[in-house]
């Protein structure tokens, strides 16, 4: 039973980082060095609403990281750097993708400083189910743009089950950092619960700015080989972190496309929830089903539908240790990013973690 609990938690955390599969390079000057990451090849069959079907294949999501661990005067010090080859390039004729920075932080005991996941992401992602959609991580939750919105600088302080985060503000002229306070409780039975409050200053375009806040609850319930993930959030001013706004997540510093305010300059409120089930059929074969929904007061004056719905269903097979093959069907009723229009998609992928 203990091994099953650990396995379920490992699957939940796999979305956060590939460093769990790092290769140990040995010790130099009292520091442990390791490299990690993965190579992922994916092919996506797309059937967008109101447009022609297409197929696209890439290995751009592949990533590489380097980690240093050292004991210094009784304190554990960790340095971590990770990049991938997504490059944010939009020219389909150019396949020489450059490496981009994903993470660069130093951690001393309970204090982390650098570029890494936001506090909103940590409030939800470890309690979610596994999906293959690179653009779908966290959709429906307070961290729906976790894979895209990564503040230039984040400070995390994690005493006990608490996490306090101060983040480089998305609004460039903000008077104070974006903030998150969260608490996680884990039970001996293997269940986990998280509550989080987020707050940030939002540019309105009418007044200089307004302060918005959101509240989130998330849970991961483990029952042997099956786990249930649930989350819900509601509030104002968190839209850029939750992924709402029809392209707001990819250009969060641009007021016109952020989806944060309506035409009167008032903060748009959103409410979202997710429900997911994971099941391990055996040591090599697992599957996930996830449904997400977000409802907004207003998306844009020209958009009639103010509710985003998304469904993901996948099967993943571990052919060899750290080598997975997977297939995922997904459907969303509206676009949230240019490369993920409304409609259906089927993804085939092969991933080798190291």
C-alpha distance (Angstrom), angle and dihedral (degrees) to the residues before:
residue distance angle dihedral
X1 . . .
X2 3.81 . .
X3 3.81 91.0 .
X4 3.81 90.8 50.8
X5 3.80 90.9 52.3
X6 3.77 91.8 50.2
X7 3.79 91.0 47.9
X8 3.79 92.8 50.9
X9 3.80 91.3 50.2
X10 3.81 91.3 47.8
X11 3.80 90.2 54.7
X12 3.81 90.8 49.3
X13 3.79 92.4 50.7
X14 3.81 94.7 45.4
X15 3.80 90.0 85.8
X16 3.81 90.9 59.7
X17 3.80 99.9 57.3
X18 3.76 144.1 -16.9
X19 3.79 92.5 -137.7
X20 3.83 92.3 100.4
X21 3.83 87.5 76.3
X22 3.80 94.3 48.2
X23 3.80 120.6 147.9
X24 3.81 112.3 -123.9
X25 3.81 110.6 -126.4
X26 3.78 94.6 -173.8
X27 3.79 135.2 -112.0
X28 3.80 127.6 -49.2
X29 3.79 120.8 179.7
X30 3.79 91.7 -17.2
X31 3.82 93.4 -50.7
X32 3.81 124.3 115.0
X33 3.79 112.0 -135.5
X34 3.80 125.0 -159.8
X35 3.78 140.7 164.5
X36 3.78 127.5 -152.8
X37 3.75 145.6 158.9
X38 3.76 136.4 110.8
X39 3.77 145.3 -101.4
X40 3.79 112.0 -130.1
X41 3.79 126.9 -175.0
X42 3.79 116.2 -171.2
X43 3.78 136.4 178.7
X44 3.82 119.8 -165.1
X45 3.79 126.2 -161.3
X46 3.82 106.9 -160.9
X47 3.79 129.1 -164.8
X48 3.82 103.0 -179.6
X49 3.76 122.3 -167.7
X50 3.78 110.8 -96.6
X51 3.81 95.6 0.7
X52 3.81 141.4 82.3
X53 3.80 122.4 -78.4
X54 3.79 118.1 -107.2
X55 3.79 145.0 177.9
X56 3.79 126.5 -137.9
X57 3.81 130.4 177.8
X58 3.80 130.0 -171.1
X59 3.80 146.3 154.7
X60 3.82 93.9 -155.5
X61 3.79 93.3 115.1
X62 3.83 91.3 68.5
X63 3.78 113.1 117.7
X64 3.79 143.5 -170.6
X65 3.79 131.4 -155.6
X66 3.78 139.0 -176.3
X67 3.80 125.0 -154.7
X68 3.81 135.2 -169.6
X69 3.83 122.5 -167.3
X70 3.79 122.8 -173.8
X71 3.80 140.3 162.1
X72 3.81 109.6 -129.6
X73 3.82 118.3 -177.3
X74 3.79 91.5 -31.3
X75 3.80 95.4 -44.3
X76 3.78 126.5 109.1
X77 3.81 110.4 -128.3
X78 3.82 121.2 -168.5
X79 3.80 128.9 -176.7
X80 3.80 118.2 -168.5
X81 3.81 131.8 -177.7
X82 3.81 125.2 177.7
X83 3.77 135.6 173.4
X84 3.78 138.1 173.7
X85 3.79 134.5 -162.9
X86 3.79 99.3 -115.3
X87 3.83 89.5 113.1
X88 3.84 92.6 -178.3
X89 3.81 85.5 -109.4
X90 3.80 117.5 159.7
X91 3.83 100.3 -176.1
X92 3.80 103.8 104.9
X93 3.80 91.3 -162.9
X94 3.82 92.9 60.5
X95 3.82 113.0 76.0
X96 3.83 97.2 165.5
X97 3.79 92.4 101.7
X98 3.79 117.7 -170.6
X99 3.79 124.1 -134.9
X100 3.82 116.3 -102.2
X101 3.80 128.9 -160.8
X102 3.80 115.9 -104.9
X103 3.79 102.9 164.0
X104 3.80 135.4 10.1
X105 3.79 114.3 161.1
X106 3.77 145.5 134.5
X107 3.80 122.3 -139.9
X108 3.79 125.0 -160.5
X109 3.81 111.1 -174.7
X110 3.84 104.8 -61.4
X111 3.82 96.3 -7.5
X112 3.82 123.3 88.6
X113 3.81 124.5 -177.3
X114 3.79 128.4 178.7
X115 3.78 141.4 50.4
X116 3.79 110.6 -32.6
X117 3.79 142.7 112.4
X118 3.79 116.8 -28.8
X119 3.79 122.6 -113.9
X120 3.82 88.0 -108.4
X121 3.80 90.1 58.3
X122 3.80 93.7 51.8
X123 3.80 89.5 48.1
X124 3.79 90.8 64.2
X125 3.82 118.6 8.7
X126 3.84 97.6 73.6
X127 3.82 88.1 54.5
X128 3.81 97.4 48.9
X129 3.81 132.8 89.0
X130 3.79 126.3 -103.1
X131 3.81 117.5 -90.4
X132 3.80 131.3 171.2
X133 3.81 99.1 -143.4
X134 3.80 107.8 110.1
X135 3.81 89.2 -157.9
X136 3.79 96.1 42.0
X137 3.79 103.2 65.1
X138 3.78 109.5 129.0
X139 3.82 97.1 -5.4
X140 3.80 107.6 160.6
X141 3.79 93.3 28.4
X142 3.80 136.7 85.9
X143 3.84 87.5 -94.1
X144 3.79 100.7 49.0
X145 3.79 92.5 133.3
X146 3.79 95.1 44.6
X147 3.77 92.5 119.4
X148 3.80 91.9 52.1
X149 3.80 109.6 27.4
X150 3.78 106.2 63.7
X151 3.82 111.8 158.8
X152 3.80 116.1 -126.7
X153 3.80 88.8 -121.1
X154 3.80 131.1 17.3
X155 3.79 131.5 -179.4
X156 3.81 116.3 -159.2
X157 3.79 123.4 -174.2
X158 3.81 113.2 -173.4
X159 3.81 113.7 -176.5
X160 3.79 109.2 171.9
X161 3.80 110.3 -41.3
X162 3.80 93.3 -20.2
X163 3.80 126.9 100.4
X164 3.80 121.9 -167.7
X165 3.81 116.0 -173.3
X166 3.79 132.5 -170.4
X167 3.80 113.6 -172.9
X168 3.78 138.4 -171.2
X169 3.83 100.1 -96.5
X170 3.79 119.6 -108.4
X171 3.83 87.8 -143.5
X172 3.80 103.2 72.9
X173 3.82 95.8 -148.5
X174 3.80 96.2 45.8
X175 3.81 115.7 138.5
X176 3.81 93.8 -140.7
X177 3.82 139.8 18.9
X178 3.79 125.7 -82.8
X179 3.81 106.2 -99.1
X180 3.80 139.7 -151.0
X181 3.80 130.2 -179.2
X182 3.81 117.1 -173.5
X183 3.79 140.8 166.8
X184 3.82 128.1 -157.1
X185 3.79 124.6 -162.4
X186 3.81 121.0 -168.3
X187 3.80 123.3 -168.3
X188 3.78 130.3 -148.1
X189 3.80 88.1 -114.3
X190 3.81 89.9 65.0
X191 3.80 99.4 -102.7
X192 3.81 122.7 133.5
X193 3.81 132.5 -161.0
X194 3.80 131.4 -171.6
X195 3.81 133.4 -170.0
X196 3.80 121.2 -173.8
X197 3.81 140.0 178.1
X198 3.80 120.0 -159.8
X199 3.79 130.0 -169.2
X200 3.78 136.0 179.0
X201 3.78 143.5 158.7
X202 3.82 112.6 -106.9
X203 3.80 128.2 -159.5
X204 3.81 110.1 -126.0
X205 3.79 105.0 -174.1
X206 3.83 88.6 -136.2
X207 3.77 102.5 56.2
X208 3.78 118.6 20.2
X209 3.80 93.8 -102.4
X210 3.78 147.3 -37.0
X211 3.79 132.0 -146.3
X212 3.79 117.2 -115.5
X213 3.79 130.7 -170.8
X214 3.81 137.0 -172.6
X215 3.79 135.5 -168.8
X216 3.81 124.5 -145.5
X217 3.80 137.5 -170.5
X218 3.81 124.4 -170.6
X219 3.79 134.7 172.5
X220 3.81 139.6 -178.0
X221 3.82 114.8 -160.2
X222 3.80 116.2 -168.0
X223 3.81 121.7 -157.7
X224 3.78 106.8 174.5
X225 3.81 108.1 -78.6
X226 3.82 92.6 -1.9
X227 3.79 128.0 70.2
X228 3.79 132.5 -175.5
X229 3.81 122.4 -150.0
X230 3.80 122.7 -164.1
X231 3.79 132.8 173.1
X232 3.78 140.1 164.8
X233 3.79 136.8 177.5
X234 3.78 140.6 175.6
X235 3.77 135.2 -176.9
X236 3.79 149.5 87.9
X237 3.78 131.6 -82.5
X238 3.79 96.2 28.6
X239 3.79 96.6 89.2
X240 3.79 95.8 108.6
X241 3.82 90.2 53.9
X242 3.81 93.8 43.9
X243 3.80 92.7 51.5
X244 3.77 99.4 -116.3
X245 3.79 123.5 135.4
X246 3.82 107.0 72.5
X247 3.81 100.7 -93.1
X248 3.79 93.2 -5.4
X249 3.79 91.4 120.9
X250 3.79 93.3 59.2
X251 3.81 94.9 48.3
X252 3.80 104.4 25.6
X253 3.79 95.7 157.1
X254 3.80 92.8 60.4
X255 3.78 110.2 88.1
X256 3.81 94.5 -158.2
X257 3.81 92.7 62.6
X258 3.77 102.2 28.5
X259 3.80 98.0 94.4
X260 3.80 88.7 -144.1
X261 3.83 99.7 116.2
X262 3.78 137.2 31.3
X263 3.79 126.9 -130.2
X264 3.81 90.7 -84.4
X265 3.80 91.7 56.3
X266 3.82 94.3 -109.1
X267 3.79 120.0 137.5
X268 3.79 113.4 -100.0
X269 3.80 113.0 -127.1
X270 3.80 121.7 -142.9
X271 3.79 133.3 -169.3
X272 3.79 122.1 -165.6
X273 3.77 141.9 170.9
X274 3.80 139.0 -176.5
X275 3.80 134.1 -160.7
X276 3.78 124.2 -172.1
X277 3.79 140.7 169.7
X278 3.81 126.3 -157.7
X279 3.78 124.8 -170.1
X280 3.80 132.8 -177.6
X281 3.80 108.9 -149.0
X282 3.82 90.5 -173.0
X283 3.80 139.6 -29.5
X284 3.83 91.6 -65.9
X285 3.79 106.8 30.2
X286 3.80 127.8 65.6
X287 3.80 138.8 158.2
X288 3.81 140.0 -163.3
X289 3.80 137.4 -160.3
X290 3.80 120.6 -168.1
X291 3.81 134.3 176.8
X292 3.81 124.2 -171.0
X293 3.78 134.4 -177.9
X294 3.80 133.8 -179.1
X295 3.79 125.0 -176.3
X296 3.80 123.2 -165.7
X297 3.79 134.8 -168.9
X298 3.78 88.2 -129.6
X299 3.79 133.9 -7.3
X300 3.79 99.2 -175.1
X301 3.82 134.5 -35.9
X302 3.82 90.1 -104.4
X303 3.83 96.4 47.4
X304 3.79 116.3 86.4
X305 3.81 99.7 -175.9
X306 3.81 111.0 73.2
X307 3.81 96.7 177.5
X308 3.80 124.4 82.5
X309 3.81 117.8 -159.6
X310 3.80 126.6 -175.9
X311 3.80 133.6 178.9
X312 3.84 127.2 -168.4
X313 3.81 126.4 -173.5
X314 3.80 120.6 175.9
X315 3.79 145.2 165.7
X316 3.82 121.2 -155.1
X317 3.80 125.7 -167.8
X318 3.82 123.7 -165.5
X319 3.79 102.1 -144.8
X320 3.81 94.0 176.4
X321 3.83 130.6 -0.6
X322 3.84 106.7 -64.5
X323 3.83 91.8 0.5
X324 3.81 113.2 108.7
X325 3.78 133.3 -179.7
X326 3.78 118.0 -164.9
X327 3.78 146.6 173.6
X328 3.81 126.5 -159.6
X329 3.80 133.7 -175.1
X330 3.77 116.0 -161.1
X331 3.78 138.2 172.7
X332 3.78 133.0 -171.1
X333 3.78 128.1 -179.6
X334 3.81 97.2 -143.5
X335 3.81 140.3 22.2
X336 3.78 121.2 -102.3
X337 3.80 97.9 170.6
X338 3.81 133.7 25.3
X339 3.81 94.4 -110.9
X340 3.81 94.5 45.7
X341 3.82 108.0 56.7
X342 3.76 123.9 175.7
X343 3.79 113.4 -79.1
X344 3.79 139.5 60.5
X345 3.79 131.2 -42.2
X346 3.79 136.3 -178.2
X347 3.80 117.4 -158.0
X348 3.80 126.8 -164.0
X349 3.78 115.4 -168.3
X350 3.79 144.2 175.0
X351 3.80 119.0 -162.9
X352 3.80 131.2 -177.7
X353 3.80 115.9 -168.8
X354 3.80 121.5 -159.6
